[in-house]
Amino acid sequence: MDVKKIYMDADALLGGHFKLSSGNHSQFYLQSAKVLEDPKTAKLLADALAKQIKNSGLEVDTVCAPALGGLIAGFALATALDVRSIFAERVNGEMTIRRGFEVKKGERVLMCEDIITTGGSAMEAAEVVKSLGGEIVGVAALANRGFCKRQHSDVVTKPNCKLPQDIPFFALADFTFEMYAPEDCPMCKAGSEAVKPGSRGN
Ligand code: ZN
């Protein structure tokens, strides 16, 4: 399965000259929610991720996704794994689990995101699951930004990766691409102007 082509075709991976929210420039931009716009594509990706997880032998009782980005990926993955789906959400900046969701003591929970950058939100949500007695058995994402090493990839873990190294991290593809300070940007040097992604109105 060509995951990057699926992202490209869904306009979830854009090519061009972008000014990122960090101020850096990049030749690519990921708007990962777009790939889940078509439920058939969401199912296709979640099924592939579930297959990888099942093949690893990992036992999962529940998928937990941090809102908002992880919601659809988490639900689709839970469907594919045939397990319970819950989510954590921020209230006044604090990650919490509400809405009557319960976590049993020793429940094996897989954290799920649409995309893992450093894994910060997933780990904040994981702390809440742990405080309720759950056991974090792994992390899953459709896309990996390349700061953390996933299963079946040669990408090396970078210092800013927040995922624990003692549990597996599953993802379908690495989306590693260069980011440049504006003064070092080769595209700027070639005379093109960086655009803010989403300036088309999202
Ligand atoms: Zn530039």
Residues whose N, C-alpha, C, O or C-beta is under 5 A from the ligand:
A	BS01	ZN	H25 P182 C185 M187 C188 A194
